[in-house]
């Protein structure tokens, strides 16, 4: 039976937050964002291992690493980009080619254990994998470099990608190694191989904390989910 290994890329600087520390180490209540995320996976019986990838110079991780579960390991495998960080971390994980690699952002704390379980079940028999996403609800405009609208997209065919994103180990590693440039997510690299990942409808509360004002939304989300 294929195992599931989680990678949490936590090597980014979070510059858009305009904070003194990377956003994954910012606290809401008595936990950092990274701790909230790690706990989602550590409580799941379906997860075999959790790898947190931080930059070589990261010191904040020392303050919280002792709070992680026994199946969680810290790797100083951060790269110049997200895809490089994930690829570096893949090289530290011992698994078979058919095992699953599940990648989740360190600043998405709204994922529920039910969402996670249903997502894993949905992809369990797939050969490639897929992503959690939500359908676009607003009208989407395509613009040029002058901010002029050049087209209105068909939102019925548009989804907003989230994480987790889950792919077979061999496929994901090949995709990241061969992708030209920096993929914005794992799915983009897999798509470049000519493969077609599946989409699973996610939860609007599973948004990515990006800007300072998102922390207020995140705190309210935790209250709704009963995590705070």
C-alpha positions in Angstrom: 0.0 0.0 0.0 1.3 3.4 -1.0 2.5 5.7 1.9 1.8 9.4 2.1 4.7 11.8 2.9 4.0 15.5 3.6 6.3 18.3 2.6 5.7 21.7 4.2 7.9 24.3 2.4 8.7 26.9 5.0 11.8 28.5 3.6 10.2 31.7 2.2 10.8 35.1 3.6 7.2 36.3 3.4 8.3 39.7 2.2 4.7 40.8 1.3 3.7 40.5 5.0 6.2 43.3 5.9 7.1 41.6 9.2 10.4 41.2 10.9 10.1 37.4 10.8 8.8 35.0 8.0 5.1 34.7 8.1 5.1 31.0 9.0 6.7 31.9 12.3 4.1 34.5 13.2 1.8 33.5 16.1 -1.9 33.6 16.4 -2.7 33.0 20.0 -0.2 30.5 21.4 0.8 28.9 18.1 2.7 29.9 15.0 1.1 29.4 11.6 3.6 26.6 11.0 2.5 24.8 14.2 -1.2 25.0 13.2 -0.3 23.5 9.8 1.9 20.7 11.2 -0.8 19.7 13.7 -3.3 19.1 10.9 -1.1 16.4 9.4 0.3 15.0 12.6 -3.2 14.1 13.8 -4.0 12.2 10.6 -3.4 8.5 10.7 -3.1 8.5 6.9 0.1 10.5 7.0 3.3 8.5 7.4 5.9 11.3 7.6 6.1 15.1 7.7 9.1 17.0 6.4 9.4 20.7 7.1 11.8 22.5 4.8 13.4 25.7 6.1 16.3 27.8 4.8 19.9 27.2 5.9 19.9 30.4 8.0 16.6 30.0 9.7 16.8 30.3 13.5 13.1 30.7 14.4 12.5 27.0 13.9 14.6 26.2 16.9 12.0 27.8 19.2 9.1 25.6 18.1 10.6 22.3 16.7 10.3 20.5 20.0 6.5 20.9 19.8 6.2 18.8 16.6 5.1 15.2 16.4 7.5 12.3 16.3 6.8 11.7 12.6 8.0 15.2 11.8 11.5 16.1 10.7 13.2 19.4 10.0 15.3 19.8 6.9 17.4 22.8 6.1 16.7 22.2 2.5 15.4 25.6 1.4 16.3 26.7 -2.1 16.1 29.8 -4.2 12.5 29.0 -5.2 9.6 26.9 -4.0 10.1 24.2 -6.6 13.8 23.9 -5.6 12.9 23.7 -1.9 10.4 20.8 -2.6 12.9 19.0 -4.9 15.7 19.4 -2.3 13.4 17.9 0.3 12.3 15.0 -1.9 15.9 13.9 -2.0 15.9 13.5 1.8 12.8 11.3 1.9 13.1 7.6 1.6 10.0 6.2 -0.3 9.0 4.2 -3.3 8.2 5.6 -6.7 4.4 5.0 -6.2 4.3 6.6 -2.7 2.4 9.9 -2.5 4.0 13.3 -1.8 1.6 15.8 -0.4 2.8 19.4 -0.4 1.0 22.0 1.7 1.8 25.7 2.2 3.1 26.7 5.7 0.6 29.6 5.8 -2.6 27.8 5.0 -4.1 27.0 8.4 -7.7 26.5 7.4 -7.4 23.0 6.1 -9.6 20.7 8.2 -9.0 17.0 9.0 -12.2 16.1 7.1 -11.0 18.0 4.0 -7.7 16.2 4.2 -9.3 12.8 4.5 -11.7 13.3 1.7 -8.9 14.7 -0.5 -6.7 11.7 0.1 -9.6 9.3 -0.5 -10.5 11.1 -3.8 -7.0 10.7 -5.2 -6.2 7.2 -3.7 -6.6 5.3 -7.0 -5.3 8.0 -9.3 -2.0 7.3 -11.2 -0.9 11.0 -11.2 -2.5 13.0 -8.4 -4.3 16.3 -8.0 -4.8 19.5 -6.2 -7.3 21.1 -3.8 -8.9 24.2 -5.3 -12.1 26.3 -5.3 -14.2 27.3 -8.3 -13.8 31.0 -9.3 -16.9 32.8 -8.2 -16.1 36.3 -9.5 -15.9 37.4 -13.1 -12.3 37.1 -14.2 -10.7 39.6 -16.5 -7.5 39.2 -18.4 -5.5 42.4 -18.7 -2.4 43.6 -20.6 0.7 45.4 -19.2 -1.2 48.6 -19.3 -4.0 47.3 -17.1 -6.4 47.3 -20.0 -9.0 44.5 -20.1 -8.4 42.4 -23.2 -10.8 39.5 -22.4 -13.4 38.2 -20.0 -12.6 34.6 -19.1 -15.2 31.8 -18.8 -15.2 31.4 -15.0 -17.0 28.0 -15.4 -13.7 26.6 -16.4 -11.6 28.4 -13.9 -10.5 27.2 -10.4 -8.3 28.8 -7.8 -5.5 26.4 -6.8 -4.9 25.8 -3.1 -2.8 23.3 -1.3 -2.5 20.4 -0.5 -1.3 19.2 -3.8 -0.6 15.4 -3.9 1.4 13.5 -6.6 3.2 10.2 -6.9 6.8 10.5 -5.8 8.3 9.5 -9.1 6.1 11.8 -11.2 6.6 14.9 -8.9 10.4 14.5 -8.8 10.6 14.1 -12.6 8.4 17.1 -13.1 10.4 19.4 -10.8 13.7 18.3 -12.3 12.6 18.9 -15.9 10.6 22.0 -15.5 12.1 25.1 -17.2 12.0 28.1 -14.9 10.2 28.3 -11.5 6.8 26.7 -11.2 4.3 28.5 -9.1 3.0 25.3 -7.7 3.7 21.5 -8.0 0.8 21.0 -10.4 2.2 23.4 -13.0 5.4 21.3 -13.2 3.4 18.1 -13.5 1.2 19.6 -16.2 4.3 20.4 -18.2 4.9 16.7 -18.5 1.6 16.4 -20.4 -0.2 14.9 -17.5 -3.7 16.0 -16.2 -4.0 16.3 -12.4 -7.4 16.1 -10.9 -9.2 18.9 -9.1 -10.8 18.4 -5.7 -13.2 21.1 -4.3 -11.6 22.7 -1.3 -12.6 25.0 1.5 -12.7 28.8 1.2 -11.2 29.0 4.8 -8.1 27.3 3.4 -6.7 30.5 2.1 -3.0 31.5 2.1 -1.9 34.1 4.6 0.0 36.5 2.4 -0.6 40.1 3.6 -0.8 41.5 7.1 -4.6 41.9 7.0 -4.9 38.2 6.3 -3.9 37.5 9.9 -7.3 38.9 11.0 -9.1 36.6 8.6 -6.9 33.7 9.7 -7.8 34.3 13.4 -11.5 34.4 12.6 -11.2 31.2 10.5 -9.6 29.4 13.5 -12.5 30.5 15.7 -15.0 29.2 13.1 -13.1 25.9 12.9 -12.9 25.6 16.7 -9.1 25.6 16.7 -8.7 28.7 18.8 
